[in-house]
């Protein structure tokens, strides 16, 4: 008969591997000194940008990361560390982590993996400066819409010119009487 602790650790490791296989990005944050309500607030902020915070024993997470060939990240796991899984837009998640860490000094970005590439603590500022998917979509729509708007404006100007001439003639006749 297996011990409860071993069953628990294997279950947590299995959950971690499932989340890891479906995630687009993975970020390690250190939350030492963060109070429980602040951690709950951080979880809520992350859920708004379609990501999850995963807290488990570092040894379990290290073992799962080594099996997934992310050994560089396992070196970042010391002290109170958690893993943030990104499922949609990793840039918006980096922005959420950065904005929360500005308000709460106890939260610290340690590193991560994005598109199978290692993201270091120094790279976070560059990622935060990048536009999110929604911002890029808005810019694309604006670029597509802009020539159409200009064309409509030109066509309306062609219709406005004769009207302006008639108004000028009308004003001239009224001013002459």
NORLIN-V624017 format. One record per helix or strand of 3 or more residues. SS is the DSSP state (helix for helix, strand for strand). FROM is the first residue (numbers start at 0). TO is the last residue. If there is no record, write none. Layout:
ss = <SS	SS>
from = <FROM	FROM>
to = <TO	TO>
This chain:
ss = <helix	strand	helix	strand	helix	helix	strand	helix	strand	strand	helix	helix>
from = <3	24	35	50	57	70	80	89	107	116	120	132>
to = <21	29	47	53	66	73	85	102	113	119	128	175>
